[in-house]
């Protein structure tokens, strides 16, 4: 392992009250990626301080704005403050494998892709609730319809974006429906993309955070609202 692994990659981690997982997440990421940027989205539990102590750069929102807004702040940071060729989006709750992220970056480089999307349905899941699966599969149908992309997983927080993708995509939905907003922008922007099988780990903690079923309902609500705005 080099002293500066993957120097052309910046990992963006949205963080909201993740004090029990953020140190481990940052530490694991930095074994593969030297540059980790945590966007502290109004945390009240000291998550930002813990992320910084683990070696991440921390950008702070004074109030909670939602995951889409946190990622856009991270994208802006990567474009304006770094020379990174790629950004990786990675959740803070321990659901992703860093090795999956590394494989996705390698494929993006080798095949000169602008977007690599992770898919739990093409890969594997552990302890996934059936109700969660049903809502996510409904999101896949919606995303295929609106974006024209034959994706198998529409709301996976792990993805790789090239610098061109970062400058071509602007997230405006603050909450979880940003994921469909992102995929909808791929074809119009002429971005080269692929999907890769990955693993998602469901734990009691992760289900209490972004993977809870109430959040799935919020995704569908945001998608419906966005569709209405588009029609108008």
C-alpha atoms as a printed R data frame, in Angstrom:
    type eleno elety resid chain resno       x      y       z
1   ATOM     1    CA   UNK     A     1   0.000  0.000   0.000
2   ATOM     2    CA   UNK     A     2   1.393  3.407  -0.953
3   ATOM     3    CA   UNK     A     3   1.545  6.305   1.452
4   ATOM     4    CA   UNK     A     4  -1.106  8.069  -0.633
5   ATOM     5    CA   UNK     A     5  -3.538  5.408  -1.896
6   ATOM     6    CA   UNK     A     6  -5.761  6.409  -4.822
7   ATOM     7    CA   UNK     A     7  -4.510 10.021  -4.884
8   ATOM     8    CA   UNK     A     8  -6.917 10.925  -7.701
9   ATOM     9    CA   UNK     A     9  -9.998  9.944  -5.655
10  ATOM    10    CA   UNK     A    10 -11.946 11.878  -3.022
11  ATOM    11    CA   UNK     A    11 -14.545 10.021  -0.951
12  ATOM    12    CA   UNK     A    12 -17.589 12.074   0.068
13  ATOM    13    CA   UNK     A    13 -19.410 10.868   3.187
14  ATOM    14    CA   UNK     A    14 -22.650 12.597   4.281
15  ATOM    15    CA   UNK     A    15 -22.834 12.532   8.088
16  ATOM    16    CA   UNK     A    16 -25.737 13.178  10.438
17  ATOM    17    CA   UNK     A    17 -25.417 11.977  14.051
18  ATOM    18    CA   UNK     A    18 -23.153  9.014  13.272
19  ATOM    19    CA   UNK     A    19 -20.918  9.128  16.366
20  ATOM    20    CA   UNK     A    20 -21.017  5.350  16.833
21  ATOM    21    CA   UNK     A    21 -19.809  4.505  13.307
22  ATOM    22    CA   UNK     A    22 -18.033  7.467  11.729
23  ATOM    23    CA   UNK     A    23 -14.557  6.842  13.176
24  ATOM    24    CA   UNK     A    24 -14.526  3.248  11.942
25  ATOM    25    CA   UNK     A    25 -15.933  4.278   8.558
26  ATOM    26    CA   UNK     A    26 -13.267  6.954   8.011
27  ATOM    27    CA   UNK     A    27 -10.468  4.686   9.257
28  ATOM    28    CA   UNK     A    28 -11.534  1.875   6.925
29  ATOM    29    CA   UNK     A    29 -11.854  4.226   3.964
30  ATOM    30    CA   UNK     A    30  -8.414  5.748   4.492
31  ATOM    31    CA   UNK     A    31  -6.780  2.361   4.084
32  ATOM    32    CA   UNK     A    32  -7.813  2.563   0.419
33  ATOM    33    CA   UNK     A    33  -8.391  6.281  -0.153
34  ATOM    34    CA   UNK     A    34  -6.160  9.038   1.211
35  ATOM    35    CA   UNK     A    35  -8.747 11.795   0.773
36  ATOM    36    CA   UNK     A    36 -12.020 11.512   2.692
37  ATOM    37    CA   UNK     A    37 -14.402 14.465   2.994
38  ATOM    38    CA   UNK     A    38 -17.189 14.202   5.557
39  ATOM    39    CA   UNK     A    39 -20.063 16.647   5.209
40  ATOM    40    CA   UNK     A    40 -21.374 17.091   8.738
41  ATOM    41    CA   UNK     A    41 -25.035 17.792   8.031
42  ATOM    42    CA   UNK     A    42 -26.007 19.500  11.273
43  ATOM    43    CA   UNK     A    43 -24.938 16.693  13.630
44  ATOM    44    CA   UNK     A    44 -25.562 17.223  17.352
45  ATOM    45    CA   UNK     A    45 -23.445 14.355  18.672
46  ATOM    46    CA   UNK     A    46 -19.903 15.407  17.810
47  ATOM    47    CA   UNK     A    47 -19.703 13.330  14.624
48  ATOM    48    CA   UNK     A    48 -17.747 16.025  12.812
49  ATOM    49    CA   UNK     A    49 -15.097 16.155  15.528
50  ATOM    50    CA   UNK     A    50 -14.740 12.370  15.482
51  ATOM    51    CA   UNK     A    51 -14.446 12.288  11.686
52  ATOM    52    CA   UNK     A    52 -11.730 14.938  11.766
53  ATOM    53    CA   UNK     A    53  -9.830 13.033  14.461
54  ATOM    54    CA   UNK     A    54  -9.945  9.915  12.251
55  ATOM    55    CA   UNK     A    55  -8.277 11.817   9.404
56  ATOM    56    CA   UNK     A    56 -11.142 13.196   7.337
57  ATOM    57    CA   UNK     A    57 -11.597 16.721   6.065
58  ATOM    58    CA   UNK     A    58 -14.875 17.994   7.517
59  ATOM    59    CA   UNK     A    59 -17.249 20.477   5.886
60  ATOM    60    CA   UNK     A    60 -20.133 21.561   8.122
61  ATOM    61    CA   UNK     A    61 -23.779 22.460   7.577
62  ATOM    62    CA   UNK     A    62 -25.036 24.453  10.588
63  ATOM    63    CA   UNK     A    63 -28.441 22.730  10.298
64  ATOM    64    CA   UNK     A    64 -29.587 19.405   8.867
65  ATOM    65    CA   UNK     A    65 -30.399 19.797   5.168
66  ATOM    66    CA   UNK     A    66 -30.653 16.169   4.068
67  ATOM    67    CA   UNK     A    67 -28.438 13.700   2.251
68  ATOM    68    CA   UNK     A    68 -28.870 15.164  -1.219
69  ATOM    69    CA   UNK     A    69 -27.795 18.597  -0.017
70  ATOM    70    CA   UNK     A    70 -24.861 17.114   1.894
71  ATOM    71    CA   UNK     A    71 -23.632 15.296  -1.199
72  ATOM    72    CA   UNK     A    72 -23.922 18.397  -3.354
73  ATOM    73    CA   UNK     A    73 -21.823 20.296  -0.803
74  ATOM    74    CA   UNK     A    74 -19.275 17.489  -1.022
75  ATOM    75    CA   UNK     A    75 -19.294 17.576  -4.827
76  ATOM    76    CA   UNK     A    76 -18.732 21.331  -4.777
77  ATOM    77    CA   UNK     A    77 -15.798 20.855  -2.422
78  ATOM    78    CA   UNK     A    78 -14.207 18.216  -4.664
79  ATOM    79    CA   UNK     A    79 -14.523 20.363  -7.799
80  ATOM    80    CA   UNK     A    80 -13.438 23.658  -6.231
81  ATOM    81    CA   UNK     A    81 -10.858 22.565  -3.690
82  ATOM    82    CA   UNK     A    82  -9.218 19.428  -5.141
83  ATOM    83    CA   UNK     A    83  -7.894 18.074  -8.412
84  ATOM    84    CA   UNK     A    84  -9.490 14.645  -7.916
85  ATOM    85    CA   UNK     A    85 -10.471 12.783 -11.075
86  ATOM    86    CA   UNK     A    86 -13.143 10.767  -9.250
87  ATOM    87    CA   UNK     A    87 -15.446 11.086  -6.271
88  ATOM    88    CA   UNK     A    88 -16.875  8.149  -4.355
89  ATOM    89    CA   UNK     A    89 -20.094  8.572  -2.385
90  ATOM    90    CA   UNK     A    90 -20.164  6.381   0.710
91  ATOM    91    CA   UNK     A    91 -22.659  6.120   3.569
92  ATOM    92    CA   UNK     A    92 -21.495  6.618   7.156
93  ATOM    93    CA   UNK     A    93 -23.555  3.884   8.803
94  ATOM    94    CA   UNK     A    94 -21.407  0.863   7.942
95  ATOM    95    CA   UNK     A    95 -23.637 -0.607   5.253
96  ATOM    96    CA   UNK     A    96 -21.049 -0.529   2.436
97  ATOM    97    CA   UNK     A    97 -17.792 -2.391   1.908
98  ATOM    98    CA   UNK     A    98 -14.733 -0.277   1.169
99  ATOM    99    CA   UNK     A    99 -13.426 -3.080  -1.048
100 ATOM   100    CA   UNK     A   100 -16.510 -2.650  -3.249
101 ATOM   101    CA   UNK     A   101 -15.742  1.057  -3.594
102 ATOM   102    CA   UNK     A   102 -12.150  0.280  -4.608
103 ATOM   103    CA   UNK     A   103 -13.317 -2.193  -7.265
104 ATOM   104    CA   UNK     A   104 -15.746  0.374  -8.664
105 ATOM   105    CA   UNK     A   105 -13.017  3.022  -8.919
106 ATOM   106    CA   UNK     A   106 -10.757  0.557 -10.699
107 ATOM   107    CA   UNK     A   107 -13.464 -0.172 -13.243
108 ATOM   108    CA   UNK     A   108 -14.168  3.533 -13.783
109 ATOM   109    CA   UNK     A   109 -10.476  4.092 -14.538
110 ATOM   110    CA   UNK     A   110 -10.033  1.013 -16.734
111 ATOM   111    CA   UNK     A   111 -13.151  1.614 -18.821
112 ATOM   112    CA   UNK     A   112 -13.066  5.433 -18.679
113 ATOM   113    CA   UNK     A   113 -16.528  5.583 -17.159
114 ATOM   114    CA   UNK     A   114 -18.127  8.708 -15.729
115 ATOM   115    CA   UNK     A   115 -20.557  6.941 -13.406
116 ATOM   116    CA   UNK     A   116 -20.402  3.542 -11.727
117 ATOM   117    CA   UNK     A   117 -23.508  2.644  -9.730
118 ATOM   118    CA   UNK     A   118 -23.592 -0.038  -7.039
119 ATOM   119    CA   UNK     A   119 -26.352 -2.641  -7.014
120 ATOM   120    CA   UNK     A   120 -27.359 -4.730  -4.021
121 ATOM   121    CA   UNK     A   121 -29.898 -6.602  -6.168
122 ATOM   122    CA   UNK     A   122 -27.240 -7.688  -8.651
123 ATOM   123    CA   UNK     A   123 -24.994 -8.470  -5.679
124 ATOM   124    CA   UNK     A   124 -25.848 -9.498  -2.122
125 ATOM   125    CA   UNK     A   125 -27.571 -8.207   0.989
126 ATOM   126    CA   UNK     A   126 -27.484 -9.301   4.598
127 ATOM   127    CA   UNK     A   127 -30.631 -9.174   6.782
128 ATOM   128    CA   UNK     A   128 -32.619 -7.007   4.382
129 ATOM   129    CA   UNK     A   129 -36.241 -6.506   5.537
130 ATOM   130    CA   UNK     A   130 -38.845 -7.589   2.981
131 ATOM   131    CA   UNK     A   131 -40.730 -4.317   3.325
132 ATOM   132    CA   UNK     A   132 -37.535 -2.413   2.536
133 ATOM   133    CA   UNK     A   133 -36.907 -4.549  -0.523
134 ATOM   134    CA   UNK     A   134 -40.440 -3.934  -1.805
135 ATOM   135    CA   UNK     A   135 -40.105 -0.155  -1.564
136 ATOM   136    CA   UNK     A   136 -36.654 -0.151  -3.171
137 ATOM   137    CA   UNK     A   137 -37.810 -2.299  -6.069
138 ATOM   138    CA   UNK     A   138 -40.678  0.144  -6.607
139 ATOM   139    CA   UNK     A   139 -38.063  2.892  -6.748
140 ATOM   140    CA   UNK     A   140 -36.199  0.924  -9.432
141 ATOM   141    CA   UNK     A   141 -39.314  0.795 -11.602
142 ATOM   142    CA   UNK     A   142 -39.840  4.548 -11.181
143 ATOM   143    CA   UNK     A   143 -36.213  5.349 -11.970
144 ATOM   144    CA   UNK     A   144 -36.150  3.157 -15.075
145 ATOM   145    CA   UNK     A   145 -39.283  4.918 -16.279
146 ATOM   146    CA   UNK     A   146 -38.005  8.457 -15.715
147 ATOM   147    CA   UNK     A   147 -34.326  8.022 -16.596
148 ATOM   148    CA   UNK     A   148 -34.316  5.372 -19.315
149 ATOM   149    CA   UNK     A   149 -31.470  3.585 -17.524
150 ATOM   150    CA   UNK     A   150 -31.851 -0.192 -17.038
151 ATOM   151    CA   UNK     A   151 -30.657  0.004 -13.427
152 ATOM   152    CA   UNK     A   152 -31.321 -2.726 -10.874
153 ATOM   153    CA   UNK     A   153 -30.800 -0.588  -7.752
154 ATOM   154    CA   UNK     A   154 -31.931  3.040  -7.735
155 ATOM   155    CA   UNK     A   155 -31.094  4.135  -4.187
156 ATOM   156    CA   UNK     A   156 -27.723  2.684  -3.327
157 ATOM   157    CA   UNK     A   157 -25.534  5.260  -1.590
158 ATOM   158    CA   UNK     A   158 -22.308  3.828  -3.021
159 ATOM   159    CA   UNK     A   159 -21.296  5.198  -6.406
160 ATOM   160    CA   UNK     A   160 -18.310  6.559  -8.333
161 ATOM   161    CA   UNK     A   161 -18.516  9.811 -10.292
162 ATOM   162    CA   UNK     A   162 -15.904 11.281 -12.601
163 ATOM   163    CA   UNK     A   163 -15.007 14.958 -12.448
164 ATOM   164    CA   UNK     A   164 -17.028 15.464 -15.611
165 ATOM   165    CA   UNK     A   165 -20.049 13.899 -13.915
166 ATOM   166    CA   UNK     A   166 -19.620 16.162 -10.886
167 ATOM   167    CA   UNK     A   167 -19.745 19.230 -13.089
168 ATOM   168    CA   UNK     A   168 -22.652 17.909 -15.183
169 ATOM   169    CA   UNK     A   169 -24.995 16.924 -12.332
170 ATOM   170    CA   UNK     A   170 -26.575 19.351  -9.876
171 ATOM   171    CA   UNK     A   171 -28.594 17.836  -7.021
172 ATOM   172    CA   UNK     A   172 -31.574 19.924  -5.961
173 ATOM   173    CA   UNK     A   173 -33.609 17.447  -3.952
174 ATOM   174    CA   UNK     A   174 -32.264 17.575  -0.383
175 ATOM   175    CA   UNK     A   175 -33.474 14.204   0.887
176 ATOM   176    CA   UNK     A   176 -33.065 10.624  -0.352
177 ATOM   177    CA   UNK     A   177 -34.827 11.080  -3.716
178 ATOM   178    CA   UNK     A   178 -31.673 12.815  -4.957
179 ATOM   179    CA   UNK     A   179 -30.561  9.344  -6.128
180 ATOM   180    CA   UNK     A   180 -33.188  9.230  -8.870
181 ATOM   181    CA   UNK     A   181 -32.410 12.855  -9.687
182 ATOM   182    CA   UNK     A   182 -28.804 11.816 -10.226
183 ATOM   183    CA   UNK     A   183 -29.615  8.867 -12.469
184 ATOM   184    CA   UNK     A   184 -32.060 10.979 -14.486
185 ATOM   185    CA   UNK     A   185 -29.157 13.293 -15.405
186 ATOM   186    CA   UNK     A   186 -26.807 10.605 -16.742
187 ATOM   187    CA   UNK     A   187 -28.139 10.144 -20.281
188 ATOM   188    CA   UNK     A   188 -28.944 13.823 -21.000
189 ATOM   189    CA   UNK     A   189 -25.389 14.743 -19.963
190 ATOM   190    CA   UNK     A   190 -23.914 12.072 -22.239
191 ATOM   191    CA   UNK     A   191 -22.134 10.372 -19.352
192 ATOM   192    CA   UNK     A   192 -20.672  6.870 -19.736
193 ATOM   193    CA   UNK     A   193 -21.980  4.591 -17.025
194 ATOM   194    CA   UNK     A   194 -22.113  1.053 -15.689
195 ATOM   195    CA   UNK     A   195 -23.575 -0.830 -12.743
196 ATOM   196    CA   UNK     A   196 -21.672 -3.240 -10.494
197 ATOM   197    CA   UNK     A   197 -22.830 -5.881  -8.001
198 ATOM   198    CA   UNK     A   198 -21.981 -4.965  -4.409
199 ATOM   199    CA   UNK     A   199 -22.921 -5.911  -0.853
200 ATOM   200    CA   UNK     A   200 -25.197 -3.997   1.522
201 ATOM   201    CA   UNK     A   201 -25.116 -4.907   5.201
202 ATOM   202    CA   UNK     A   202 -28.305 -4.349   7.184
203 ATOM   203    CA   UNK     A   203 -27.847 -3.953  10.929
204 ATOM   204    CA   UNK     A   204 -30.071 -2.729  13.725
205 ATOM   205    CA   UNK     A   205 -28.144  0.539  13.625
206 ATOM   206    CA   UNK     A   206 -28.403  1.073   9.885
207 ATOM   207    CA   UNK     A   207 -32.125  0.292   9.895
208 ATOM   208    CA   UNK     A   208 -32.569  2.937  12.590
209 ATOM   209    CA   UNK     A   209 -30.796  5.419  10.315
210 ATOM   210    CA   UNK     A   210 -31.085  5.732   6.528
211 ATOM   211    CA   UNK     A   211 -32.421  2.212   5.956
212 ATOM   212    CA   UNK     A   212 -35.540  2.555   8.116
213 ATOM   213    CA   UNK     A   213 -38.865  1.989   6.390
214 ATOM   214    CA   UNK     A   214 -40.179  5.483   7.139
215 ATOM   215    CA   UNK     A   215 -37.288  6.811   5.088
216 ATOM   216    CA   UNK     A   216 -38.369  4.588   2.223
217 ATOM   217    CA   UNK     A   217 -41.775  6.257   2.306
218 ATOM   218    CA   UNK     A   218 -40.024  9.629   2.196
219 ATOM   219    CA   UNK     A   219 -38.193  8.507  -0.949
220 ATOM   220    CA   UNK     A   220 -41.456  7.699  -2.716
221 ATOM   221    CA   UNK     A   221 -43.001 10.991  -1.554
222 ATOM   222    CA   UNK     A   222 -40.045 13.001  -2.846
223 ATOM   223    CA   UNK     A   223 -40.093 11.157  -6.159
224 ATOM   224    CA   UNK     A   224 -43.820 11.798  -6.610
225 ATOM   225    CA   UNK     A   225 -43.368 15.482  -5.766
226 ATOM   226    CA   UNK     A   226 -40.510 15.777  -8.221
227 ATOM   227    CA   UNK     A   227 -42.597 14.136 -10.940
228 ATOM   228    CA   UNK     A   228 -45.409 16.634 -10.342
229 ATOM   229    CA   UNK     A   229 -42.989 19.547 -10.603
230 ATOM   230    CA   UNK     A   230 -41.592 18.157 -13.871
231 ATOM   231    CA   UNK     A   231 -45.060 17.797 -15.370
232 ATOM   232    CA   UNK     A   232 -45.851 21.409 -14.513
